[in-house]
Amino acid sequence: MRSALFYNVPLTAACMSWLLCQLLKLPIDRFRHKKVTIISFLQSGGFPSSHSAFVTALSVSIGLTDGVASSQFAIAAVFAFVVMQDAIGLRRNAGRTAEAVNELIAELEARGIVIDRQLKEALGHTPIEIIAGIGAGIGVSALLYNLCPIV
């Protein structure tokens, strides 16, 4: 059963591309912020977009294994589009709102009002983060499709 699950190319590609992007965030955060924490690995947002990689790898792998004319590919492609549109639109704007609220909190704290909580700002993705995730998803899918003996 476990080996059959591993040979589910779309599922394996999606999970591996997510893992790849999350692992890539560690050295990138080390370079940008001079520190790395487990939070860097677990959090959403940042470069590259693991959400985009995940749904792209799923879609591309389904297209490669079942064909781009299949209903499964259509569902996965629409799902991928919605996830990426949400990441670049709604979630990105929520992150910008969090930045503005955190600035207000800082101003209030400068005036002596203590607020012990800040909002997470890295919620969405920039277009380049999405593109990098798409590239990772395509790359992992193509690699697995060509290496996997059972397709």
C-alpha positions as a Markdown table, in Angstrom:
| # | Residue | x | y | z |
|---|---|---|---|---|
| 1 | Met | 0.0 | 0.0 | 0.0 |
| 2 | Arg | 2.7 | 2.5 | 0.9 |
| 3 | Ser | 4.7 | 1.8 | -2.3 |
| 4 | Ala | 1.6 | 2.2 | -4.3 |
| 5 | Leu | 1.0 | 5.6 | -2.6 |
| 6 | Phe | 4.5 | 6.7 | -3.4 |
| 7 | Tyr | 3.9 | 5.9 | -7.1 |
| 8 | Asn | 1.0 | 8.3 | -7.1 |
| 9 | Val | 3.0 | 10.8 | -9.1 |
| 10 | Pro | 0.7 | 13.8 | -8.7 |
| 11 | Leu | 0.6 | 13.4 | -4.9 |
| 12 | Thr | 4.3 | 12.7 | -4.6 |
| 13 | Ala | 5.2 | 15.6 | -6.8 |
| 14 | Ala | 3.0 | 18.0 | -4.9 |
| 15 | Cys | 4.4 | 17.0 | -1.6 |
| 16 | Met | 8.0 | 17.1 | -2.8 |
| 17 | Ser | 7.6 | 20.5 | -4.4 |
| 18 | Trp | 6.1 | 21.9 | -1.2 |
| 19 | Leu | 9.0 | 20.4 | 0.8 |
| 20 | Leu | 11.6 | 21.8 | -1.6 |
| 21 | Cys | 10.2 | 25.3 | -1.4 |
| 22 | Gln | 9.9 | 25.2 | 2.4 |
| 23 | Leu | 13.5 | 24.0 | 2.6 |
| 24 | Leu | 14.7 | 26.7 | 0.2 |
| 25 | Lys | 13.2 | 29.3 | 2.5 |
| 26 | Leu | 15.8 | 28.4 | 5.2 |
| 27 | Pro | 19.0 | 29.6 | 3.4 |
| 28 | Ile | 17.0 | 32.5 | 1.8 |
| 29 | Asp | 15.9 | 33.7 | 5.3 |
| 30 | Arg | 19.5 | 33.2 | 6.6 |
| 31 | Phe | 20.8 | 35.4 | 3.8 |
| 32 | Arg | 18.0 | 38.1 | 4.1 |
| 33 | His | 17.5 | 38.3 | 7.9 |
| 34 | Lys | 20.8 | 36.8 | 9.2 |
| 35 | Lys | 18.9 | 34.1 | 11.1 |
| 36 | Val | 17.0 | 30.9 | 10.6 |
| 37 | Thr | 14.3 | 29.4 | 12.8 |
| 38 | Ile | 11.9 | 26.5 | 12.5 |
| 39 | Ile | 9.3 | 29.2 | 11.9 |
| 40 | Ser | 11.0 | 29.9 | 8.6 |
| 41 | Phe | 10.3 | 26.4 | 7.5 |
| 42 | Leu | 6.7 | 26.2 | 8.8 |
| 43 | Gln | 5.3 | 29.6 | 7.9 |
| 44 | Ser | 3.5 | 30.6 | 4.8 |
| 45 | Gly | 4.6 | 33.5 | 2.6 |
| 46 | Gly | 8.0 | 34.2 | 1.3 |
| 47 | Phe | 10.2 | 33.1 | -1.5 |
| 48 | Pro | 9.5 | 30.7 | -3.2 |
| 49 | Ser | 5.7 | 30.1 | -2.9 |
| 50 | Ser | 5.2 | 26.6 | -1.6 |
| 51 | His | 1.5 | 26.9 | -2.2 |
| 52 | Ser | 2.1 | 27.7 | -5.9 |
| 53 | Ala | 4.6 | 24.9 | -6.2 |
| 54 | Phe | 2.2 | 22.4 | -4.5 |
| 55 | Val | -0.8 | 23.1 | -6.7 |
| 56 | Thr | 1.3 | 23.5 | -9.9 |
| 57 | Ala | 3.0 | 20.2 | -9.3 |
| 58 | Leu | -0.4 | 18.6 | -8.7 |
| 59 | Ser | -1.8 | 20.0 | -11.9 |
| 60 | Val | 1.2 | 19.4 | -14.1 |
| 61 | Ser | 1.6 | 15.8 | -12.8 |
| 62 | Ile | -2.1 | 15.1 | -13.5 |
| 63 | Gly | -1.7 | 16.5 | -16.9 |
| 64 | Leu | 1.3 | 14.3 | -17.6 |
| 65 | Thr | -0.2 | 11.1 | -16.2 |
| 66 | Asp | -3.9 | 11.5 | -17.1 |
| 67 | Gly | -3.7 | 13.9 | -20.0 |
| 68 | Val | -4.6 | 17.6 | -20.3 |
| 69 | Ala | -8.0 | 16.7 | -21.7 |
| 70 | Ser | -9.0 | 14.8 | -18.5 |
| 71 | Ser | -11.5 | 16.1 | -16.0 |
| 72 | Gln | -8.9 | 15.6 | -13.2 |
| 73 | Phe | -6.5 | 18.0 | -14.9 |
| 74 | Ala | -9.3 | 20.6 | -15.4 |
| 75 | Ile | -10.2 | 20.4 | -11.7 |
| 76 | Ala | -6.5 | 20.6 | -10.6 |
| 77 | Ala | -5.8 | 23.5 | -13.0 |
| 78 | Val | -8.8 | 25.5 | -11.8 |
| 79 | Phe | -7.8 | 24.7 | -8.2 |
| 80 | Ala | -4.2 | 25.9 | -8.9 |
| 81 | Phe | -5.5 | 29.2 | -10.4 |
| 82 | Val | -7.7 | 29.9 | -7.4 |
| 83 | Val | -4.9 | 29.2 | -4.9 |
| 84 | Met | -2.4 | 31.4 | -6.7 |
| 85 | Gln | -4.9 | 34.2 | -7.3 |
| 86 | Asp | -5.8 | 34.1 | -3.6 |
| 87 | Ala | -2.1 | 34.2 | -2.6 |
| 88 | Ile | -1.3 | 37.2 | -4.9 |
| 89 | Gly | -4.5 | 39.0 | -4.2 |
| 90 | Leu | -6.5 | 38.6 | -1.0 |
| 91 | Arg | -3.7 | 37.2 | 1.1 |
| 92 | Arg | -1.2 | 39.8 | -0.1 |
| 93 | Asn | -3.5 | 42.6 | 0.7 |
| 94 | Ala | -4.2 | 41.1 | 4.1 |
| 95 | Gly | -0.4 | 41.1 | 4.7 |
| 96 | Arg | -0.3 | 44.8 | 3.7 |
| 97 | Thr | -3.1 | 45.6 | 6.1 |
| 98 | Ala | -1.2 | 43.8 | 8.8 |
| 99 | Glu | 1.9 | 45.9 | 8.1 |
| 100 | Ala | -0.2 | 49.1 | 8.5 |
| 101 | Val | -1.8 | 47.8 | 11.8 |
| 102 | Asn | 1.7 | 47.0 | 13.1 |
| 103 | Glu | 2.9 | 50.5 | 12.3 |
| 104 | Leu | -0.1 | 51.9 | 14.3 |
| 105 | Ile | 0.8 | 49.5 | 17.1 |
| 106 | Ala | 4.4 | 50.8 | 17.1 |
| 107 | Glu | 3.1 | 54.4 | 17.2 |
| 108 | Leu | 0.8 | 53.7 | 20.1 |
| 109 | Glu | 3.6 | 51.9 | 22.0 |
| 110 | Ala | 5.9 | 54.9 | 21.4 |
| 111 | Arg | 3.3 | 56.9 | 23.2 |
| 112 | Gly | 3.3 | 54.6 | 26.2 |
| 113 | Ile | 0.3 | 52.4 | 25.3 |
| 114 | Val | 1.5 | 48.8 | 25.6 |
| 115 | Ile | 0.1 | 46.3 | 23.1 |
| 116 | Asp | 1.7 | 42.9 | 23.3 |
| 117 | Arg | 0.7 | 41.5 | 20.0 |
| 118 | Gln | 1.6 | 42.2 | 16.4 |
| 119 | Leu | 0.0 | 40.7 | 13.3 |
| 120 | Lys | 1.8 | 38.4 | 10.9 |
| 121 | Glu | 2.8 | 40.4 | 7.8 |
| 122 | Ala | 4.0 | 37.6 | 5.5 |
| 123 | Leu | 0.7 | 36.2 | 4.4 |
| 124 | Gly | 0.6 | 36.5 | 0.6 |
| 125 | His | 3.1 | 36.4 | -2.3 |
| 126 | Thr | 4.6 | 38.8 | -4.8 |
| 127 | Pro | 4.4 | 37.8 | -8.4 |
| 128 | Ile | 8.1 | 36.7 | -8.4 |
| 129 | Glu | 7.4 | 34.4 | -5.4 |
| 130 | Ile | 4.5 | 32.9 | -7.3 |
| 131 | Ile | 6.6 | 32.4 | -10.5 |
| 132 | Ala | 9.4 | 30.7 | -8.5 |
| 133 | Gly | 6.8 | 28.3 | -7.0 |
| 134 | Ile | 5.4 | 27.6 | -10.4 |
| 135 | Gly | 8.9 | 26.8 | -11.7 |
| 136 | Ala | 9.6 | 24.5 | -8.7 |
| 137 | Gly | 6.3 | 22.7 | -9.2 |
| 138 | Ile | 6.9 | 22.2 | -12.9 |
| 139 | Gly | 10.5 | 21.0 | -12.3 |
| 140 | Val | 9.6 | 18.5 | -9.6 |
| 141 | Ser | 6.7 | 17.2 | -11.7 |
| 142 | Ala | 8.8 | 16.7 | -14.8 |
| 143 | Leu | 11.6 | 15.1 | -12.8 |
| 144 | Leu | 9.3 | 12.6 | -11.1 |
| 145 | Tyr | 7.3 | 11.8 | -14.2 |
| 146 | Asn | 10.6 | 10.9 | -16.0 |
| 147 | Leu | 12.0 | 8.9 | -13.1 |
| 148 | Cys | 9.0 | 7.1 | -11.9 |
| 149 | Pro | 8.8 | 3.6 | -13.5 |
| 150 | Ile | 5.0 | 3.1 | -12.9 |
| 151 | Val | 2.9 | 5.6 | -14.8 |
